[in-house]
Amino acid sequence: METIFGNLQGLKSSQLKQLQRLYHQRIPGDRITTPEFSQRLAAISTEVNQPVCAYINRRGQVIRVGVGTPRQTQIPPMELPRYGAERLSGIRCIATHLKPEPPNEAALTAMALQRLDALVVLNITGTGFTRRGGGATGYVKEAYLAHLTPQESRTLITSPAASKVGESQIQSPSWSISPPLDLDDLADQDLVDLVENLEAEFQREFIAQEVDADHDRVLIVGLMTSEMTPLQFQDNLLELARLVDTAGGDVLQTIQQKRSRIHPQTVVGEGKVQEIALTAQTLGVNLVVFDRDLSPSQVRNLEIQIGIRVVDRTEVILDIFAQRAQSRAGKLQVELAQLEYMQPRLAGRGRTMSRLGGGIGTRGPGETKLETERRAIGQRISRLQKEVTQLQAHRSRLRQRRQHREVPSVALVGYTNAGKSTLLNALTNAEVYTADQLFATLDPTTRRLVIPHGETDEHQEILITDTVGFIHELPASLMDAFRATLEEVTEADALLHLVDLSHPAWLRHIRSVREILAQMPITPGPALVVFNKIDQADSETLALAREEFPLAVFISASQRLGLETLRHRLGQLIEYAVDSR
């Protein structure tokens, strides 16, 4: 039995049968509709006293019938057979309207969201009328034909301009609406010609604006809640844009919403979800990134309504870690973090998780594919956790050997992209990979460094270790997976806390790093605050930093400024740390 969608309350069984019979109608492949089909739809709509929508594919088959407006009966993006900015969906909608007016914005937006081939709105008389000169009773007063049009003037915001992330101007879809038509004029419209010309234009526009086929085309969504300041919110969005850029995506646009608290099902409000879906299909986006962690059900709800992949901030960070990990230990820890993140998100993945088999011999205690996959992931997590434990033991033995030789150690800590690897290279002539990216290096690197003794000024040898960069609200799964790496911090005699003074949010970065250090199971040793990139900071910022942190050291690792002062202060720090053991 064919399904009728929408508001079915109060409908009689005879009316439901009339609606179901619409599925047996066939429209010629080159026509948008026929007078006979339009009149029949209008007659049913008049009888039920509600708008009715019929969705027709390019073979002329009715594939969906809904009681309600185009907005109320629209097809979810995930169920559309074709979807993308460079093409139309291959479906047209014939809708009735109870008032004598052109298509309203809600109907046109529904057309744009579904990328319909065309939208026909039939304004009905309400009671029917007799045609002049007698003949059949008609119900359609006038018809309007609407379709999408290309937006050749549209401009995209790409990742190099991510520093300008703000409330972007959302591009409204453009559409064309015909003057009032009678049914004979409407029937004369050539659907094939209309669709082919439109798709050719969309294809040309899409190719002209495509950033890079190998890169994800990303739409960022930010939600500002009552506990955030506007400055914190903007810093978060800028950081997320940089994370996306580091992961290899191109940020095309940013959408923002201010709410007192998050929506439990979709994070943002219903209207904003529609705006996201419309912007995504207008720009040809293939990935939506939210600025906060999403629950599995929120991801599922958003993907159903938006029609493309939705990820959160943690998943972007995990992707960067997966790209950056070089050593076996790094890869091991990244895989563990990814599996722990994925495990609770297996549920609700549609038909692929339905019961295996079916029928005689397959029922009984068995297990679902979901349970099988969850069990396999659980087993893999257990194996990886054992390997990480072995890795911890190995690192512990190495540290004990170093301590037995009484070689003091210093761990470089700091917010991601503070310049830790650049400083390590400058101090020790190491060749650690550096880049102006977040999480450029993941694997800890230890090098020998000769510095003057804190009291005698004689040369002494220490070990300095570059550690993984921190970030605010570092996901718990990453903290757990990288515990072998983070132990380098807790076991070091002292810390060098490196701060990027050129970053607008440097004070917030200091707080974030200190919060993460406070969560360590073992209290780290004494720390020396070192402000980096002073050549890129303005004089007011420098003055404020000197006032707030009078014992700090000010350097530029890339320009090798202040390194001698840093070496002497390192000697004093080590002397203090060793004496206070």
KOLSEVO-366939 format. One record per residue: y, z, x of N, C-alpha, C in turn. Coordinates in steps of 0.02 Angstrom, whole numbers, plus 50000, padded with zeros to 5 digits. Layout:
YZXYZXYZX...
***
This chain:
499415000050042500005000050000500635000050044501094995550028501704995050068502145001250057502475003250111502885009450109503585007850087503855012150044504555011750023504915017650057505465016250091505835021450127506455023450088506735029150107507375031250079507315036250022507815036249979507855041149925507455038749865506855041649856506415039449803506395044249744506815049449747506805054449693507025051349627506665052949575506835050649508506615043549492506295040049539506065033149525505415033349484505375028849436504775028249395504255024249434503625025049414503085021349447503185013849439503465011649381503575004449371504105001849420504615006049434505135004049481504865003749553504435008549570504125008449636503695002249645503345000149591502924994049594503364987949605503944987749572504394982049583504634981649655504784987449683504994987749754504424985449799503814987649784503234985749826503094978249822503234975249764503114968049758503574963849802504134966949824504584963249870504234961349935503724965449954503364963950016502974957350012502854955049951502474948749942502924942649941503584943749945504054938149945504074934850014504234928550015504284924750078504914920550076505314920950128505934917150133505824911450183506074905350170506014899950219506284902150287505944900050341506104902350408506814900850432507114895450405507784893550429508334896050382508154899750329508664902250282508744909750290509354912250281509474919450284509174922850223509294919850164508984922250102509004916550053508714917649994508744912649941509084915749881509384911649835509694914549774509184918549734508564916149730508064919449689507904926449717507814926949784507654933449814508244938249806508844935649817509444939949811509524942649741509424938349690509484940549621508944945749603508354944649629507814949349614507964956249645508204956249708508394962549741508954966049702509444962049680510004964949643509784967649576509304964249543509064966649478508704973349485508294974049538507944980449550508454985949565508954984249606509474989049624509854991449563509994986749517510344988549455509924993249413509274991849409508834995949368508775003149396508715003849463508635010549491509325013849502509855009849495510545012249504510665015349573510375012049623510465014149693510475007849736510805008149795510765002449841510035001549864509854995349877509184993749902509254989049961508854990050013508874985850073508194982850086508174976350100507564972950120507654970350191507184971950235507204969750305506704964150314506934958550341506524952450344506484950050416505884948150439505814945550507505944938050509505894935050568506074927950575505554923250545504984925950527504494921850491504614921950416505134925750395505304926050324504914931250286504554935850322504164940950288504584947350280504524950350221504854956850210504424962150245504714965750294504334970550333504514977850316505064978750280505274985550263505724985250202505604989750154506034990350095506264997550091506914998450083507185005150080507655006050021507645012049992508125013649938508675017749970509285014949972509845018150005510255012850041510765015050077511215010550113510875008250178511165003250211510895001250278510885007050327511375011550323511385017350368510805022050352510655022950288510125027650268509425024850279509355018350280508685015350283508555011750349508995012650398508925008750460508275010250496508035005450534507405006050570507545009850635507165015050651507265018550715507185013750774507595014350825507565009650882506875008950912506495014550916505825014250947505345009850907505505008550843505055004550801505254997250797505824995550827506044988550825505624984350873505424978350852504984974250895505314971650958505974970450956506354967951014506974972351019507144974251080507744978451086508054977351155508704976151156509044975251219509724972051209510164973051257510854970751250510904963151253510394959851280510444952651289510124948751232509884952151181509544948651126509644952451060509454949151006509464952350940508754954550923508694958750871508044961850859507544957350823507784951750796507324947350760507234949350687507674953650662507624956150593508304955550560508324953650497508944953550459508874958150400509434960550375509424965250318509804962250260509494962250201509824960250139509924966650100510544968650090510694975050059511114974149997510994978249947511424978149887511944983649893512504982549860513054987449861513324988149791513424994249768513614995449698514354994349685514764994049738515484993049729515684986149753516194983149722516414976449743516884976849803516604977549863517004978049924516614975149983516954973350038516604970650097516164976050129515734974150176515304979150210515724984550243515534990850234515914996250264515684997450337516055001750372515915002750443515225005850455515005010150409514345013250418513795007950417513855003050371513354997650367513384993250429513994991750452514084987450510513834990950574513944997550578513685001350635512925001350635512625002150576511895001850571511634995050594512004989650577511824982950600511844982650676512364985550705512444985450778511894989550812511754995450784511234999750814510554996350815510404992550763509754989150760509784982150790510384980050809510494973150834510164968050787510344968750723510064964250672510304957050683509884952250665510094945250667510694944150621510674947450564511224946750516511164952350465511724953850433511744958650378512054955050318511704954850262511964951950200512074957750151512684958250126512844963450076512974959950010512564961649960512624958749893512984963749847513584962249827513934966449779513694964749709513444969849674513124968349609513594970349552513474967349495513914968449437513764974949401513154977349409512964983649376512584982549311512754977349273512414976149209512124969149204512294964949250512084957849245512584953949206512574947449213513034943249174512684936549162512934933049111512654926549095513084921249127512754916649162513134911449196513484907049145514054904249167514444899949123513994894149099514004892949035513594887449008512894889748991512774896448993512114898948976511674899349038511034900049028510564900249084510374907449100510084908249161509794914749181510334920049191510124926149181510574931749193510624933049268511214934149292511304935549363511574942449374511434945149433511654951949449512124952249510512174946749547512584946749608513274944049592513784948049606514474945949594514734941749652514614944249714514814940649774514404943249833514384939349887513984941249945514414940750008514264944950057514584944650123514054943950176514194939750226513734938850282514074941650345513744946250379514014949250441513514948350497513774947650558513334947350617513734949750678513374951750730513684953950792513994948050829514494949450870514784944350913514814946950984514794942651035514824944951105515494948151120515504952351172516124955651194516254953551266516524947851275516604945151343517114949051384517564952751351518074956451388517854963451408517234965251391517004972051405516954973351480517184979151502517134980951573516674986951580516334987351635515864992751647516134997551699515955003951693516105008851744515485009651787515515007851851514935008151894514975013851942514415015251975514365021252016514895022152069515115016952105515635018152155516265021352126516375020552062516955023652029516765030151994516185032852012515945038851978516425044651985516845044452037517325049952046517835050151990517875044851950518355044651896518035046451829517435049651833517075051251772517515055451726517575053451665517965057151616517755054951547518165056151499518025053951431518155046551428517625042551435517705035351438517875032551369518215027051370518355023651307517725020251283517455022451226516835019451201516995012651172516625007751195516735001051170516445000351100516854998751051516584997450984516254990650984515684990150950515364983550946515814978850907515794972550923516194967850885515734963950838515994962550779515604958950729516044954250690515724949750655516074944850613515844945750541516334945750495516174946350424516454940250387516044937150348516254931150312516714933050253517084928250227517424929450162516894929850107517074931950047516574932249992516244925449981515594925549974515204919349964514814919849899514684914049868514204914149813513514912949842513004913849801512324913749827512114906849852512384901549823512214894849847512504893649917513124895849928513424895149995513024899350046512824905250026512434909550071511774906350088511454903250038510804900050050510864894050096511454891050101511544885250145511624887150219511714893650234511804895850304511154894850343511214891950403510634890550445510504896550491509984900250478509824906250517509654904550589509244899450598509014897550666509604895850710510054891750684510644889650722511084895750739511184900250690511594906150701511304910550756510654911950752510324916550799510294913550869510124907150874510074904050940510744904050976511284902550941511944902450972512154909450993512034914450950512224921350967511834923851027511174922751028510774925351083510944921951149511134915651146511344912151207511984915351235512444917251190513064920551212512914927551240512484931251205512314937951229511974937551297511544932751307511184931951370511674930551427512164926051414512654924351466513074930551483513274934251432513684940251443513304945551481512674946351464512254951451496512154949951569512004943651585511894941751655512544942551695513114940751665513754941251700513924948551716513714953151674513904960151683513354964451713512764961551724512214965451750512384967951820512294974351832512474977251896511944975551949511334977451936510784976151982510144977251944509714972151942509104972651903508644978051929508704979851994508264984852023508504991952009509114992751984509394999351973509395000951898509285007351884509365009651814510095009151794510205006851733510885006551704510955012751662511385017351684511375024251659511985025951617511845029451563512375032551522512305040051529512835043451552512835050651561513115053951498512785059351476513025063151418513155070351440513775072551429513965079351447514145083451386513905089651384514065094151328514435100251356515045101251331515445107051352515375112551299515085118151319515005123851273515535129151287515545134151245516095139051247516105143151311515525143751346515515147951406515745144151469515935137751462516155133751519516905132651517517205132451577517905130451581517935122851587518495119651568518545112451575518435110051647518665114051696518585112051766517855112251786517485117451765516765117751780516405111951748516585110351687516265104851651516365098151688516985096851709517115090651745516755090551812516725096251847516365096651910515625094951900515335097651845514635096251830514515088851818514975085651781514895078551767514955074351831515435076051873515515072551936514895073251980514625079351981514025080552021513425076651993513365076551927512815072751896512875065351911513495062751909513595055651926513385054251998513525058952044513315058052114512555058652120512255063152082511525063652082511205057052059511465054252005511205047851979511295042452032511865042252064512015037352115511515038152173511395044352194510935045652248510225043552230510045044452166509375042552143509295035052136509855031252142509815023952139510005021052072510345024952030510575022351965511305020351966511515016351919512215014351912512485017451848512985021751855513285025051796513765020051763513605018051702514035013251667514565016751625514395022651599514885026051557514675033251547515165037451529515035044551515515285046251446514875049651408515055051951341515065059551342515585062451312515665069751313515715072451242515485078651234515585082051170515715089451183516145092351142516295099551147516005102951086515565107751096515245111551042515215118851062515225123251012515175130451028514485132151056513975128651033513295129651060512905123151051512355122551088511975116251087511605115651020511505109450999511105108050939510375108950958509985113050921509305114550943508835108550946508965103450903508525097550903508745092050950509405090850954509635084950990510195086551041510315092951055510825095251103511535093751077511685087351065512335085451037512245084350962512805083550926512775082750854512505075950833512335075350768512025069150742512485063150752513135064050737513595058450746513635056150818513605060950865513645059250936513015055650959512445057550930511815053950946511875046650926512175045350867512275038450845512745034850893513265038250916513735035250963513385033551029512955038151052512575036951114512135030751106511775030451049511325024751037511715018251035512295018251001512695012250995512975010151063513225014951101513495013451168512945010851214512355013951210511805011951253511605004651241511545002751177511334995851164511904990951176512534993151166513104988751179513164987151253513054992151296513124991151368512484988851402511924988751366511304986851398511024992351442511144998651422510905004351461510145004951453509795007051506509075008151500508875015351515509375019751527509225026751540509815031051520509685036451483510195041251463510055047751500510555050551535510465056651574510925062051545510625067751526511005073451501511165078251558511735081651552511975086051606511665092951605511125093851569510795100351564510045099351555509665104751563508945104251552508795103351478508325098951463508125097551395507415100051383507285102651323506605104651306506205098351290505535098751292505125092851275505275090051206505395094451157505525092051089506215088651085506705091151123507365087851123507315080851153506945080151207506845073451237506525068851186506015071251152505655067151104506115065051046506495069751019506945068150963507475063150985507755064051044508285059551068508015052551080507425052051110507145045451124506995041551061506765045251009506625041850945507265039050915507805042950918508435040850886508835035850929508785036550995509185032151038508805025751057508145026351064507745020451076507625018851148507885022851195507755021651266507585028351299507395028051363507175033951399507745038951407507585045351397508075050751405507805055751456508205057551505507995062451555508545067751562508375073251594508875078451605509035078951680509475083551696509725084451764509155086051813508685090351791508135092351834507715086251854507585081751806507165075951820507505071351870508165070851867508535066751917508455069851986508525076551991508445079952055507745078952082507245079652039506545078552060506435071552086506755066652054506685059752076506985058852146507565061952158507875061652224507415064852276507135070652259506695074052305506085069752322505825066352270505245061952282505415056252330506025053652325506235048252370506355050752441506615056952447506835059452512506285062752553505765065352521505255069052558504905064452608504885066452671504575062352724503935065552750503945071952762503355075252791502825076352737502215077852759501685079352712501855085552671502165090452706502355096652671502865095252616503365091152632503875089452582503585085852522503145080952536502845077152481502405081652438502065086252470501625090952435502035095152387502595097752411503005102252370503345098452313503555092152326503865088152273503365086652218502745084752237502235083252187502095089352144502065095152176501935101352139502495102652089503125101852111503695102952065503685097952008503515091652022503495086551969502955088051917502365090051941501815091551895501975097651852502275102751882502455108751844502985107051791503425102351808503925100151760503615096051704503125091951722502825087351673502345090751625502005095851648501465098951609501665100851538502215104551528502385106351458502665100551418502775094751449503085089151415502585083851394501925085551399501415080651380501365079851305501485085251267501385084951195501865080051163501645077151108502075072851068502205066051097501715063351133501845056751162501535051251119501465052651054501275047351008500535046151006500355039850989499655038150976499215038751037499495038151096499085038551156498755045251164499015050351128498725057051133498285058651073498105053751032497675055050975496955056051000496515058150954495825059650975495475053551003495075054851054494685049351082494145047351032493995040851031493465038450987493615039350914493105040750874493185041550802492545039350768492365042650713491755040750678491165044850701490565042550682489945046250695489835047050771489655053050790489495054350860490085056450903490695055650876491275057450917491625063650892491455066050832491775072150807491415078150835491735083850826491425089950851491875093450900491565097450945491985101650988492435097551033492195092151063492605087551104493275089951127493695085451150494385087251168494825081151161495445082251149495905076651141496095073951209496365067951209496605065051272497155069351302497565072351257498095076851280497805082651319497265085651291496955091351325496645089251392496345083251393496045080751454496575079951508497145076851489497675075651538497975082251561498075086851514498365093351531497895097151579497245096651566496755100151610496755097151680496795090351683496805087051749497425089051788498005089451754498615091451788498565098651810498275102951767498195109951785497775110751848497225106751852496795107151911497165104751974497555099351966497935096752023498455101952046498785105251998499285110452016498945115952055498355118052033497995123452068497845121452140497615115152150497465112852218498095112752261498645110152232499265109652270499535116652287499465121352240499715128052255499325131252312498665129752316498275132152372498515129152438498665122652436498905119352497499595122052518500025123352468500685126152484500605133152514500115137052489499975143652517499745143052589499315138052603499095136852672499685134852716500135130852687500735128752724501165134752740501225139452692501605145552705501295149452762500635149952762500285153752815500405150452883500385143752884500495140052947501205141352972501695140852928502385141952948502475149252971502125153852938502185160852957501925161853028501365158553045501095159153113501575156353164501895150653147502385147753193502965152453204503205155653149503765160253156503575166453197502955168853187502725174653226502695172953300502485166753315502445164653385503155164553416503635162053375504325161853400504595168853410504445173353362504685180153367504365183853426503725182153439503365185253495503715183353561503955177253563504325175053624505045177653622505215180953567505875183953559506435178753565506325173053532506845167953527507205168953461507845170853461508195171853397508245165353358508285166053292508315160053250508885160553200509185154753187509725154153139509545148753089509645150053025509525144952972510195142352947510235135752944510825132552915510735132152840511165135352801511125134952729511785132352702511775129952641512385127552611512245123052552512765121652515512715117152457512515110252482512165106552440511955099852461512565095552480512495091652532513015087252559513595091052592513455097252614513975101052650514045098652722513535095052748513565092552816513105096252864512565099352838512115103352881511765098952933511505093252912511155088952959511625085953011512235084452990512745081853037512905087153089512965093353067513115098853114512535099853162511915099653137511335100453180511325094953234511465088853213511495083253261512045084353313512625086753290513195087653335513055093253386512715098553365512585104153409512015102953457511495099353435510875098853474510695091753494511105086853476510955079753489510295077753456510145081053401509545079053362509695072453328509185069453299509265063053265509035063653193509275068853160509095069953090509495065053047509165062152996509495057352951510075060652915510645057352916511235059752880511515054252837511805056152780512125051352735512575055252688513085051752663513535054952615513215054752546512655058352541512265058552479512025065652467511855067052404511575073552389510835073652410510615079052440509925079852463509705074152509510135072452558509945067152605509325069052645509245075552661508655077852697508345083652660507675083652657507315088952623506905093152672506595089852720506135093352764506515097452816506325103752825506685107852875506565105252945507095105152984507055102753053507305108453099506905110353148507085115753194507215112753264507775114653295507955112253362508185118153404508115117353470508365122453517509105121353528509465126953537510185126553549510375131953600510745129853651510975134553702511685136753684511795143353680512445146153662512615151853710513245153653716513415159353759513205165953727512975170753768512775177253744513375180853715513275184753663513825188053628514215192853671513895195853722514245200753764514365198253835513855195253865513895193353937514145186253948514165182253896514345175153901513845170953941513275174053960512745170153992512415165653940512105160253966511765155653920511155158953890511055158053825510445160253793510205154753745509555154653734509255149453692509095152353623509285148653572509095150553503508785144553469508485145853411508215140553369508645139953307508845133953290509255132853231508885128053184508835129953120508435126153072508875123453016508825116953004509175113752948508725114352886508985117252832508575118352772508805113752715508395113652662508565109652603509215112052572509625107452549510265109252519510175112852452510635117252437510625120752373511065117052323510975118652260511385115752207511425120952151511965120952113512025126052061511485125152009511235130751985510675130851937510095126751964509895128352026509315125052056508705126452011508355121151987507795122251941507275127051969507025131351926506535136451948505915133251978505705127451951505105124151978505215121952050505835119952067505985118052136506005124252181506295129652156506305135752195505595137952214505155137352164504465139552175504095134752222504175128152210503825123152250504065123252323504715124652333504985124352400505025131352433504585135852409504625142552437504425142552511503975137852531503785137552602504385135552645504805131052618505405128952654505935134452653506015137652595506535142752588506375148952628505735149852646505565155652687505885155152757506045148952777506405148152840507075151952837507345152352777507985155852768507875163452772507365165952736507275173152734507015175952801506655171852840506365174352902506845173552962507385169852953507855168853008508235175253023508425176153087508805182053106509495182053075509785176153068510465175553040510545168853005511075168352965511205162252928511885159352947511915152752949512555149252953512675146252884513145148952847513285146452779513835141052785513625134852781514095129152789514395127252722515055126252721515415124752659515825118452669515775113752622516185107652624516875109352595517365110352640518035112352618518415106652584518185100552593518525094852562518335094052489517805097552466517585096852397518025101152352518265098452295518695102352250518385108852226517715109052221517375115052193517065119252249517385119652308517075123152365516955130552351517415133752314517315140852299516705141852253516625137352206516045137752161515405136552199515435132052249514845130652290514635136952329515125140552355514975146752392514615151652346514875152452285514555157052237513845154852221513745148252211513075145752194512575147252250512775146052312512325147352369512165154752373512665159052364512555166252368512105168652311512165165652252511725167452196510995165752212510895159852243510205157852260509925162352315510335164052365510115168552418509935175452390510305177552339510175184052309509505184252272509245178352253508605177952218508005177852265508135177352331507585177152380507185183652378506525183152385506115189252384506265194052441506485191252499506665195352557507405194252570507775199652580508495198952592508625195352658508995189752657509125186152719509565190252767509595188052830509985191452881510735190352870511145192852916511875192052910512075184752913512615183152878512825176152873513535175252900513645169552933514305167652956514525161652914515095162252880515355156752839515715151752885515515145452880515805140152921516075134752875516725133552877517025128352835517015121752873516695116752843516625110152873517095105152840517175099352873517585093752848518325095752841518565099852889519265101952885519745096052895519495090752926519915084752936520055081252869519645082752818519745079452753520065084152701520195090452721520475095352674521235095652682521585097152628522315097552632522525104452658523155105052677523405111152709523385117152662523505116152597523475121652549522775124552544522275120252542521585122552539521405126352602521615123752660521475127152724521785134152724522405134652701522755141152700522395146052653522175143652595521825147952548521165150352577520785145852610520145147652639520235152752695520755151952736520885156752791521065163652762521425163652706521615169952675521015173452643520595169552608520025172352573519455174252621519385170552675518825171552722519095171952793519415177652811519745178252876519265177952935518615179452925518135179452980517765172752986517925167952944517575161552944517775157253004517355152253018517495147353071517645140653037518135137053064518345130653034518185124953082517795120053058517555114653101517575107953064517465102653103517295096153075516705093553116516105093853087515505091853124515525084553143515765080253098515775073053113516275071453168516845075153171517355073953222517265078553283516765082953281516615087653335517215092253349517545094453297518105099053304517865106253293518065110853337517905117953329517205119853347516815115553379516115117053393516045122453447516505122553496516475127653549516595134653519517085135053476517215141453442516605143553402516275138753369515675140253330515125142853375515025139853434514505142253480514625149553500515255151253516515405158153535515285162953477515505160953417515405165253359514655165853341514275160653356513545160853346513235166053392513465166253455513215171153503513355178253478513955179453452514125186053425513705187753364513575182753321513175183753261512455185753279512175182153328511485183553350511445190553380511945192253421511955198953451511955204353398512375203453347512415208253292511755208553253511465202653240510845202353200510265205653236510205204353301509645207153340509725214753346510345217153356510465224353363510325228153298510425224753242510345228153177509655227253147509175224453185508495223653158508175230353141
***
